[in-house]
């Protein structure tokens, strides 16, 4: 495939989306960091094609700076300048897809890495919110080639370029080619903190969400989401018992499971709902290596040695309670070794959720985890207002 289309008559829209002193994958990091590794935003000046300067400025929901240009800084890509708000976009991991939907940008979403890991079924509970996965291109097709990026021709790729290099075997030159000929990369791998190559800023879910809001110039919706999240979390945590359990977060190596991939809950947005519920990490306390850091599977004998208070079993896709009981819980109850686990005896085997969660998915996963882990406190209570979240997504950010 050629780098450019010889038949076009003029520059495409994304040719007006350009880097302003940006740094990508293998290069040194842009942005100022304090001792904790967080990024400090500064106004930046960038040179436009016409030779005039434009400076970064704070903007309200849906409004760019007076001349339409703005820039956003995020590690590891550095500062990226945009002359207009991107209309078409795609991430690789569904946490960023969920962030975009939360900001009302679902119509411009064209692809995602693995469709099954994008929890669009959750949106069915939000009035007026939907994403049809059949219309999305799946980027993982026994690998992910550059050709898809040319074909999709998006305005921005909401992807950490280091993820492409270290997880998908792209070269730095592949990244450079796509950002030069198609559109910039803009993202940070936030779902896990287990990768040794991720030696730059570790953003929380809402820190990453804020960057995406700046990208799409939807800061007011971000602020409304954050306010709602903070208030909900304060209420939920105020009701937690003083004695919280140690859990083991596991992904089955098969269904029904005979072994599991272990996942620590100490870092990364994939475990935010467990962090929010203040559980202990039974795997970390027993020095079990995270699967994303090269750890192998663990069997029931090893689990029995650890004997966590609760088991949280992660599964991808739409998982009903009936499916979970039939394929996971019943199997453990009838298993010679698994049935000896305290978590099985005490009926504390619960659904662990999806790996990739943005602000919408997190609310659903926090609710289900709280109900499963503390049934005497939360029962079947609906913890968040579906209509209010739908209103924020639709742009009614000021409604209380």
C-alpha positions in Angstrom: 0.0 0.0 0.0 1.3 3.4 -0.9 1.9 6.1 1.7 -0.3 8.7 -0.1 -3.2 8.7 -2.5 -2.1 10.2 -5.9 -5.7 10.8 -7.0 -6.6 13.2 -4.3 -6.8 16.9 -5.3 -5.9 18.6 -2.0 -5.0 18.0 1.6 -7.3 15.9 3.7 -8.8 17.1 7.0 -6.3 15.1 9.1 -3.4 16.9 7.3 -4.4 19.8 9.4 -3.9 17.8 12.6 -0.2 18.1 13.3 2.3 17.7 16.0 3.7 20.6 18.0 7.0 19.4 19.4 5.5 16.0 20.0 7.6 13.1 21.3 6.6 9.5 20.6 7.3 6.0 21.6 11.1 5.5 22.0 12.0 9.1 22.4 12.5 11.3 25.5 9.3 12.4 27.2 7.7 15.8 26.8 5.8 17.6 29.5 7.1 18.5 33.0 6.9 15.8 35.7 7.1 16.1 39.4 8.5 13.5 41.7 5.4 11.4 41.4 5.6 11.2 37.6 2.4 13.2 37.1 2.4 15.7 34.2 2.2 19.4 34.8 0.4 21.3 32.0 2.0 24.5 30.7 0.8 26.8 27.9 2.8 25.9 24.8 3.4 27.8 21.7 3.6 26.0 18.3 4.3 27.3 14.9 1.6 26.9 12.3 1.9 26.5 8.5 1.3 30.2 8.1 4.1 31.1 10.4 1.9 32.5 13.2 1.9 31.3 16.7 -1.0 29.7 18.5 -1.1 29.0 22.3 -2.8 26.3 24.3 -5.8 27.6 26.2 -8.5 26.2 28.5 -11.8 25.7 26.7 -15.3 24.9 27.7 -17.4 21.9 26.5 -17.1 21.7 22.7 -15.3 25.0 22.2 -11.7 25.4 21.0 -9.5 28.4 21.3 -10.5 31.5 19.3 -8.6 30.5 16.2 -9.8 26.9 16.4 -6.4 25.4 17.3 -5.4 23.9 20.6 -2.8 21.5 22.0 -2.9 18.6 24.5 0.0 17.1 26.4 0.1 13.5 27.5 2.9 11.1 28.2 4.5 9.4 26.4 3.5 11.2 23.2 4.2 14.7 24.4 2.3 17.7 23.1 0.0 17.3 20.1 -1.5 20.3 18.4 -4.9 20.2 16.6 -6.3 22.8 14.3 -9.8 21.4 14.8 -11.5 18.8 17.0 -11.1 15.2 15.6 -14.2 13.8 14.1 -13.2 10.2 13.5 -11.1 8.2 15.9 -10.3 4.8 17.4 -8.4 3.3 20.4 -7.0 -0.1 20.7 -8.1 -0.9 24.3 -11.8 -0.4 25.2 -11.1 1.7 28.2 -10.4 4.6 25.8 -13.4 3.7 23.7 -15.6 4.0 26.8 -14.1 7.4 27.6 -15.0 8.6 24.1 -18.5 7.4 24.4 -18.8 9.0 27.9 -17.9 12.3 26.2 -20.6 11.9 23.5 -18.1 10.9 20.8 -19.5 7.5 20.0 -20.5 8.4 16.5 -16.9 9.0 15.4 -15.6 5.7 16.8 -14.6 3.4 14.0 -12.6 0.5 15.5 -11.4 -1.2 18.6 -8.7 -3.8 19.3 -10.9 -6.7 20.3 -14.7 -6.3 20.2 -15.5 -8.8 22.9 -13.5 -6.8 25.4 -15.6 -3.7 24.8 -18.6 -3.8 27.1 -21.2 -2.1 24.9 -23.9 -4.2 26.4 -23.8 -2.1 29.5 -24.9 1.0 27.5 -28.3 -0.7 27.0 -29.2 0.5 30.6 -28.5 4.1 29.7 -31.4 5.8 27.9 -30.4 7.0 24.4 -26.8 5.6 24.6 -25.7 2.8 22.3 -22.8 1.6 20.2 -23.3 -1.0 17.5 -20.2 -3.2 17.6 -21.1 -4.7 14.2 -20.2 -1.3 12.7 -16.7 -1.3 14.3 -13.6 -2.7 12.7 -11.7 -5.2 14.9 -8.0 -4.2 14.8 -6.7 -7.6 16.0 -6.8 -10.0 13.1 -4.1 -12.5 14.0 -2.0 -9.4 14.4 -2.6 -5.8 13.6 -1.2 -4.4 10.4 -0.6 -0.8 9.3 -3.0 -1.3 6.3 -6.0 -1.1 8.7 -4.8 2.3 9.8 -4.6 3.6 6.3 -8.0 2.1 5.4 -9.7 3.6 8.5 -8.1 6.9 7.9 -9.0 8.3 11.3 -8.3 11.8 12.5 -6.6 10.6 15.7 -5.5 7.2 17.2 -6.2 7.2 20.9 -3.4 4.6 21.5 -0.2 4.6 23.4 2.5 4.2 20.6 4.6 2.1 23.1 1.7 -0.4 23.3 1.9 -0.8 19.5 5.7 -1.4 19.7 5.8 -3.6 22.9 2.6 -5.5 22.7 1.9 -5.7 18.9 5.4 -5.9 17.6 5.3 -2.8 15.5 8.6 -1.0 15.0 9.2 2.6 15.8 9.4 3.3 12.1 5.9 1.8 11.7 4.6 4.2 14.3 6.4 7.2 12.7 5.0 6.2 9.3 1.4 6.1 10.5 1.6 9.3 12.5 3.2 11.1 9.5 0.9 9.8 6.8 -2.4 9.2 8.6 -2.9 10.8 12.0 -1.2 11.2 15.4 -1.1 8.7 18.3 -2.4 10.0 21.6 -2.7 7.7 24.6 -1.1 6.1 27.6 -1.4 2.4 28.6 -3.3 2.8 31.8 -5.1 -0.5 32.3 -2.0 -2.2 33.8 1.1 -1.2 35.7 2.9 -4.5 35.2 4.7 -3.8 32.0 8.5 -3.1 32.5 8.6 -0.9 29.4 6.0 1.5 30.9 8.5 3.8 32.7 6.6 7.0 32.3 3.5 8.6 33.9 0.9 6.2 35.4 -2.4 8.0 35.0 -5.4 7.1 37.0 -8.6 6.5 35.1 -9.9 10.0 35.6 -6.5 11.6 34.8 -6.5 9.8 31.5 -10.2 10.6 31.0 -9.4 14.3 31.5 -6.7 14.1 28.7 -9.3 12.6 26.4 -11.8 15.3 27.3 -9.1 17.9 26.4 -8.5 16.1 23.1 -12.2 16.3 22.2 -12.7 19.7 23.9 -15.4 18.2 26.2 -14.1 19.3 29.5 -17.5 20.2 30.9 -18.7 16.6 30.5 -15.6 15.3 32.1 -16.1 17.6 35.1 -19.7 16.5 35.4 -18.6 12.8 35.3 -15.9 13.4 37.9 -18.2 15.2 40.3 -20.8 12.4 40.0 -18.1 9.7 40.4 -16.5 11.4 43.4 -19.8 11.8 45.2 -20.8 8.2 44.5 -17.5 6.8 45.6 -17.7 8.8 48.8 -21.1 7.4 49.5 -20.1 3.8 48.7 -16.9 3.9 50.7 -18.7 5.4 53.7 -20.8 2.3 53.8 -18.0 -0.3 53.6 -17.4 -2.5 56.6 -14.3 -1.9 58.6 -13.0 -5.4 57.9 -12.6 -5.9 54.2 -11.5 -9.2 52.6 -8.4 -10.2 50.7 -9.3 -11.3 47.2 -7.6 -13.1 44.4 -8.4 -11.6 41.0 -8.3 -14.4 38.4 -8.9 -15.1 34.7 -9.8 -18.7 33.8 -7.4 -20.5 31.5 -10.5 -22.4 30.3 -14.2 -22.8 31.0 -14.9 -24.6 33.2 -11.6 -23.6 34.8 -8.9 -25.9 36.1 -6.2 -23.1 36.3 -6.2 -19.4 36.2 -4.1 -16.4 35.1 -3.4 -14.2 38.2 -3.9 -10.5 38.2 -2.8 -8.2 40.9 -5.0 -5.3 41.9 -2.4 -2.9 43.2 -2.1 -0.8 40.0 -3.8 0.0 36.8 -7.3 1.1 35.9 -8.4 -2.5 35.2 -8.7 -3.0 39.0 -10.1 0.4 40.0 -13.4 -1.0 41.3 -11.5 -3.3 43.6 -9.2 -0.6 44.8 -12.3 1.6 45.4 -13.8 -1.2 47.6 -10.6 -1.3 49.6 -10.0 -5.0 49.4 -6.6 -6.6 50.1 -4.6 -8.3 47.3 -4.1 -12.0 48.3 -1.9 -12.6 45.2 0.5 -9.8 46.0 0.7 -10.8 49.6 1.9 -14.2 48.5 4.3 -12.9 45.8 2.3 -14.3 42.9 3.6 -12.7 39.6 0.9 -10.9 37.6 0.1 -12.6 34.3 0.8 -9.3 32.4 4.3 -9.3 33.9 5.0 -12.8 32.6 3.5 -14.9 35.4 2.1 -18.3 34.6 -1.1 -19.9 35.6 -2.0 -21.0 39.1 -3.9 -24.2 39.9 -6.3 -25.1 42.8 -3.5 -26.5 44.9 -1.7 -23.1 44.9 -5.0 -21.3 45.5 -5.6 -23.5 48.5 -2.2 -22.6 49.9 -3.1 -18.9 49.6 -6.8 -19.5 50.5 -8.1 -16.0 49.8 -11.3 -14.7 51.5 -12.9 -14.2 48.1 -12.3 -15.1 44.4 -13.1 -12.5 41.7 -13.3 -14.3 38.4 -12.8 -12.0 35.4 -14.5 -12.9 32.1 -14.8 -10.9 28.9 -18.0 -10.2 27.1 -21.6 -10.0 28.4 -21.7 -12.4 31.4 -25.0 -13.0 33.1 -25.3 -14.2 36.7 -26.8 -17.4 35.4 -23.8 -18.1 33.1 -21.4 -17.3 35.9 -23.2 -19.6 38.3 -23.4 -22.5 35.9 -19.9 -22.3 34.4 -17.8 -21.1 37.2 -19.4 -21.3 40.7 -21.0 -24.7 40.3 -17.8 -26.2 38.9 -15.8 -24.9 41.9 -18.4 -26.2 44.4 -18.2 -29.7 42.8 -14.4 -29.8 42.4 -12.5 -32.0 44.8 -9.9 -29.3 45.6 -11.7 -26.1 44.8 -14.5 -27.0 47.1 -12.1 -26.8 50.0 -11.4 -23.1 49.4 -12.8 -20.7 52.0 -14.2 -18.5 49.3 -16.1 -21.4 47.8 -17.4 -22.6 51.2 -18.5 -19.1 52.2 -20.1 -18.3 48.8 -17.7 -15.6 48.0 -16.9 -16.4 44.4 -17.9 -13.3 42.5 -17.7 -11.9 38.9 -14.5 -9.9 38.4 -15.6 -7.7 35.5 -14.0 -6.7 32.2 -10.4 -5.8 31.8 -10.9 -2.5 30.1 -13.0 0.1 31.9 -13.6 3.7 31.3 -15.8 6.0 33.4 -19.1 4.3 32.3 -18.0 0.7 32.6 -16.4 1.5 35.9 -19.7 2.6 37.4 -21.4 -0.7 36.4 -18.5 -2.7 37.6 -18.3 -0.9 40.9 -22.0 -1.6 41.5 -21.8 -5.3 40.6 -18.6 -5.8 42.7 -20.1 -4.0 45.7 -23.2 -6.1 45.5 -21.2 -9.3 45.1 -18.6 -8.7 47.8 -20.9 -7.0 50.4 -24.4 -8.4 49.8 -25.5 -7.6 53.3 -24.7 -3.9 52.7 -25.6 -3.3 49.1 -27.9 -6.2 48.2 -29.4 -5.6 44.7 -29.3 -1.9 45.2 -28.8 0.2 42.1 -26.0 2.4 43.1 -26.0 5.0 40.4 -28.6 7.0 38.4 -28.7 5.7 34.8 -30.6 8.6 33.5 -28.2 11.1 35.1 -25.3 9.4 33.4 -27.1 9.4 30.1 -27.8 13.1 30.5 -24.1 13.8 31.1 -23.2 11.8 28.0 -25.8 13.8 26.0 -24.2 17.1 27.1 -26.6 18.1 29.9 -23.7 18.5 32.2 -25.3 21.1 34.5 -28.4 19.1 35.4 -28.4 18.0 39.0 
